[in-house]
Amino acid sequence: MSVSDFSAENKVSLPEYWLDKPYYSLDAFFKQKFSQKIYKISLNAGLTCPNRDGTLGRGGCIFCSSGGSGDFAAPLLDRSSIRESLEKGKSLFHHKQTGSRFMAYFQAFTNTYGPVSYLEQIYRGALELEEIIGISIATRPDCLPDEVLSLLSRLKDEYPDKLIWIELGLQTIHEKTARFIRRGYELPCFEKAVHSLATLDIPVIVHLILGLPGETDEDMYASVSYLNTLPVSGVKLQLLHILKGTDLADLYERDPASICLFPDRDDYLAVLIRCLMLLSPDIVVHRVTGDGSRSLLTAPLWSLDKRGVLNALHKQMREQNAFQGALFPGSSSDESIF
């Protein structure tokens, strides 16, 4: 344990492996497990989504861009092109000091929604590469049929030294909001998927969006607290981005005040900090803001300064003596949370 002095009056002992952050970040998790920084390389496997192909709808979720949330993803044509696609993805980090190992992130659209034979090809293609420490698969809870779960279970047994994660887009626990954003499934579907994956010992990372139209601060806190009741390994707290070409952008153009709930950075940080304080300290925080494409982002434009957002977050949390789990049952701000 190391002691971080978050205020002159009060010292809080936080785990040393949190690396001086007031929350358990993905970077800290990777460095703890692999002793080096690991970058995720986004891949576009050429799949679609039931919310776009007519199964559930045609327009997708109202916030989803034409890239299916994979606007930075390298295109993948087949298993034989995985190495080439990964090299293209690595080129995005040309200005950064990277290690020798990476995680393959199947990001664009719904990455369990396709022929199982193809899914097996692309998953294996990545897992077989020495420099890949594992795969993270972004999908929907209603796109995990038995044959896909069986495939994931087999791969987990065959590649015991590799990570296999599933990322589920929950966004909110509130059904009224879910209908507004056209999510296309109800909460019991999500719960079933989480428990099915937990049975297979496959970690689940949940995507939540902060700032969805119509939600109050308490609504967002309830979504975060809900995760503490489930076998969830990680969370992405995503600031709502309004992207050009989406139905959400059309709504924003007509009534900006009702759509963009966080026009100011500090308004967002106030909600985000409380979300982190409510979150179990065992859940890894994969994201606290988001990466919006400069060419697509309509609002909030302050989010383009990601480094500024992170610096302000860490500064404010230290000034407030705030840390992940501070409001989680059993935690105390005046003693170690572990």
GINORNOR-V620554 format. One record per residue. N is the residue number from 0. RES is the residue in one letter. PSI is psi in whole degrees, -180 to 180 (NA if undefined). Layout:
n:N res:RES psi:PSI
n:N res:RES psi:PSI
This chain:
n:0 res:M psi:146
n:1 res:S psi:157
n:2 res:V psi:126
n:3 res:S psi:123
n:4 res:D psi:93
n:5 res:F psi:-15
n:6 res:S psi:160
n:7 res:A psi:-28
n:8 res:E psi:-22
n:9 res:N psi:129
n:10 res:K psi:136
n:11 res:V psi:128
n:12 res:S psi:119
n:13 res:L psi:156
n:14 res:P psi:137
n:15 res:E psi:-34
n:16 res:Y psi:-4
n:17 res:W psi:-8
n:18 res:L psi:48
n:19 res:D psi:12
n:20 res:K psi:152
n:21 res:P psi:19
n:22 res:Y psi:164
n:23 res:Y psi:92
n:24 res:S psi:161
n:25 res:L psi:-38
n:26 res:D psi:-42
n:27 res:A psi:-40
n:28 res:F psi:-48
n:29 res:F psi:-44
n:30 res:K psi:-33
n:31 res:Q psi:-40
n:32 res:K psi:-37
n:33 res:F psi:-3
n:34 res:S psi:27
n:35 res:Q psi:164
n:36 res:K psi:133
n:37 res:I psi:130
n:38 res:Y psi:143
n:39 res:K psi:131
n:40 res:I psi:118
n:41 res:S psi:135
n:42 res:L psi:144
n:43 res:N psi:106
n:44 res:A psi:7
n:45 res:G psi:21
n:46 res:L psi:173
n:47 res:T psi:-152
n:48 res:C psi:143
n:49 res:P psi:-16
n:50 res:N psi:1
n:51 res:R psi:-27
n:52 res:D psi:7
n:53 res:G psi:-12
n:54 res:T psi:-47
n:55 res:L psi:-32
n:56 res:G psi:-177
n:57 res:R psi:-25
n:58 res:G psi:-10
n:59 res:G psi:-180
n:60 res:C psi:152
n:61 res:I psi:-18
n:62 res:F psi:-6
n:63 res:C psi:130
n:64 res:S psi:175
n:65 res:S psi:-17
n:66 res:G psi:3
n:67 res:G psi:42
n:68 res:S psi:11
n:69 res:G psi:46
n:70 res:D psi:-19
n:71 res:F psi:8
n:72 res:A psi:141
n:73 res:A psi:134
n:74 res:P psi:142
n:75 res:L psi:123
n:76 res:L psi:-41
n:77 res:D psi:-179
n:78 res:R psi:-35
n:79 res:S psi:-18
n:80 res:S psi:6
n:81 res:I psi:-46
n:82 res:R psi:-42
n:83 res:E psi:-41
n:84 res:S psi:-40
n:85 res:L psi:-38
n:86 res:E psi:-38
n:87 res:K psi:-40
n:88 res:G psi:-39
n:89 res:K psi:-31
n:90 res:S psi:-21
n:91 res:L psi:-18
n:92 res:F psi:21
n:93 res:H psi:-25
n:94 res:H psi:5
n:95 res:K psi:155
n:96 res:Q psi:105
n:97 res:T psi:159
n:98 res:G psi:-159
n:99 res:S psi:2
n:100 res:R psi:151
n:101 res:F psi:165
n:102 res:M psi:133
n:103 res:A psi:125
n:104 res:Y psi:106
n:105 res:F psi:100
n:106 res:Q psi:-46
n:107 res:A psi:132
n:108 res:F psi:-140
n:109 res:T psi:108
n:110 res:N psi:16
n:111 res:T psi:11
n:112 res:Y psi:82
n:113 res:G psi:177
n:114 res:P psi:133
n:115 res:V psi:-33
n:116 res:S psi:-40
n:117 res:Y psi:-43
n:118 res:L psi:-43
n:119 res:E psi:-40
n:120 res:Q psi:-48
n:121 res:I psi:-36
n:122 res:Y psi:-47
n:123 res:R psi:-39
n:124 res:G psi:-38
n:125 res:A psi:-44
n:126 res:L psi:-27
n:127 res:E psi:-14
n:128 res:L psi:131
n:129 res:E psi:-38
n:130 res:E psi:-7
n:131 res:I psi:120
n:132 res:I psi:-9
n:133 res:G psi:-177
n:134 res:I psi:143
n:135 res:S psi:127
n:136 res:I psi:112
n:137 res:A psi:129
n:138 res:T psi:-173
n:139 res:R psi:149
n:140 res:P psi:-21
n:141 res:D psi:10
n:142 res:C psi:42
n:143 res:L psi:66
n:144 res:P psi:169
n:145 res:D psi:-38
n:146 res:E psi:-32
n:147 res:V psi:-42
n:148 res:L psi:-39
n:149 res:S psi:-41
n:150 res:L psi:-47
n:151 res:L psi:-39
n:152 res:S psi:-42
n:153 res:R psi:-45
n:154 res:L psi:-38
n:155 res:K psi:-40
n:156 res:D psi:-36
n:157 res:E psi:-24
n:158 res:Y psi:66
n:159 res:P psi:-20
n:160 res:D psi:1
n:161 res:K psi:149
n:162 res:L psi:139
n:163 res:I psi:111
n:164 res:W psi:150
n:165 res:I psi:129
n:166 res:E psi:121
n:167 res:L psi:130
n:168 res:G psi:92
n:169 res:L psi:-48
n:170 res:Q psi:-46
n:171 res:T psi:156
n:172 res:I psi:-3
n:173 res:H psi:120
n:174 res:E psi:-33
n:175 res:K psi:-44
n:176 res:T psi:-41
n:177 res:A psi:-39
n:178 res:R psi:-39
n:179 res:F psi:-41
n:180 res:I psi:0
n:181 res:R psi:45
n:182 res:R psi:-42
n:183 res:G psi:4
n:184 res:Y psi:160
n:185 res:E psi:167
n:186 res:L psi:-40
n:187 res:P psi:-31
n:188 res:C psi:-43
n:189 res:F psi:-46
n:190 res:E psi:-42
n:191 res:K psi:-43
n:192 res:A psi:-44
n:193 res:V psi:-45
n:194 res:H psi:-34
n:195 res:S psi:-43
n:196 res:L psi:-37
n:197 res:A psi:-36
n:198 res:T psi:-33
n:199 res:L psi:1
n:200 res:D psi:40
n:201 res:I psi:118
n:202 res:P psi:144
n:203 res:V psi:129
n:204 res:I psi:128
n:205 res:V psi:135
n:206 res:H psi:124
n:207 res:L psi:141
n:208 res:I psi:126
n:209 res:L psi:128
n:210 res:G psi:19
n:211 res:L psi:140
n:212 res:P psi:135
n:213 res:G psi:-12
n:214 res:E psi:141
n:215 res:T psi:170
n:216 res:D psi:-42
n:217 res:E psi:-35
n:218 res:D psi:-44
n:219 res:M psi:-40
n:220 res:Y psi:-37
n:221 res:A psi:-39
n:222 res:S psi:-41
n:223 res:V psi:-47
n:224 res:S psi:-33
n:225 res:Y psi:-38
n:226 res:L psi:-29
n:227 res:N psi:-16
n:228 res:T psi:-4
n:229 res:L psi:160
n:230 res:P psi:72
n:231 res:V psi:136
n:232 res:S psi:-31
n:233 res:G psi:165
n:234 res:V psi:145
n:235 res:K psi:116
n:236 res:L psi:104
n:237 res:Q psi:122
n:238 res:L psi:134
n:239 res:L psi:122
n:240 res:H psi:134
n:241 res:I psi:112
n:242 res:L psi:142
n:243 res:K psi:143
n:244 res:G psi:2
n:245 res:T psi:161
n:246 res:D psi:-30
n:247 res:L psi:-38
n:248 res:A psi:-36
n:249 res:D psi:-42
n:250 res:L psi:-39
n:251 res:Y psi:-39
n:252 res:E psi:-34
n:253 res:R psi:-34
n:254 res:D psi:78
n:255 res:P psi:-40
n:256 res:A psi:-31
n:257 res:S psi:-12
n:258 res:I psi:-43
n:259 res:C psi:100
n:260 res:L psi:-17
n:261 res:F psi:71
n:262 res:P psi:-15
n:263 res:D psi:139
n:264 res:R psi:-43
n:265 res:D psi:-30
n:266 res:D psi:-43
n:267 res:Y psi:-44
n:268 res:L psi:-35
n:269 res:A psi:-44
n:270 res:V psi:-44
n:271 res:L psi:-43
n:272 res:I psi:-43
n:273 res:R psi:-37
n:274 res:C psi:-45
n:275 res:L psi:-37
n:276 res:M psi:-30
n:277 res:L psi:-22
n:278 res:L psi:139
n:279 res:S psi:136
n:280 res:P psi:-8
n:281 res:D psi:-14
n:282 res:I psi:126
n:283 res:V psi:133
n:284 res:V psi:107
n:285 res:H psi:-23
n:286 res:R psi:146
n:287 res:V psi:1
n:288 res:T psi:-78
n:289 res:G psi:168
n:290 res:D psi:100
n:291 res:G psi:135
n:292 res:S psi:129
n:293 res:R psi:-34
n:294 res:S psi:-17
n:295 res:L psi:-25
n:296 res:L psi:125
n:297 res:T psi:-41
n:298 res:A psi:155
n:299 res:P psi:130
n:300 res:L psi:-23
n:301 res:W psi:-22
n:302 res:S psi:-13
n:303 res:L psi:-26
n:304 res:D psi:73
n:305 res:K psi:-42
n:306 res:R psi:-40
n:307 res:G psi:-39
n:308 res:V psi:-46
n:309 res:L psi:-43
n:310 res:N psi:-43
n:311 res:A psi:-39
n:312 res:L psi:-50
n:313 res:H psi:-40
n:314 res:K psi:-46
n:315 res:Q psi:-37
n:316 res:M psi:-40
n:317 res:R psi:-41
n:318 res:E psi:-32
n:319 res:Q psi:1
n:320 res:N psi:42
n:321 res:A psi:144
n:322 res:F psi:160
n:323 res:Q psi:128
n:324 res:G psi:-1
n:325 res:A psi:-31
n:326 res:L psi:10
n:327 res:F psi:138
n:328 res:P psi:128
n:329 res:G psi:-13
n:330 res:S psi:153
n:331 res:S psi:137
n:332 res:S psi:-10
n:333 res:D psi:15
n:334 res:E psi:173
n:335 res:S psi:140
n:336 res:I psi:-1
n:337 res:F psi:NA
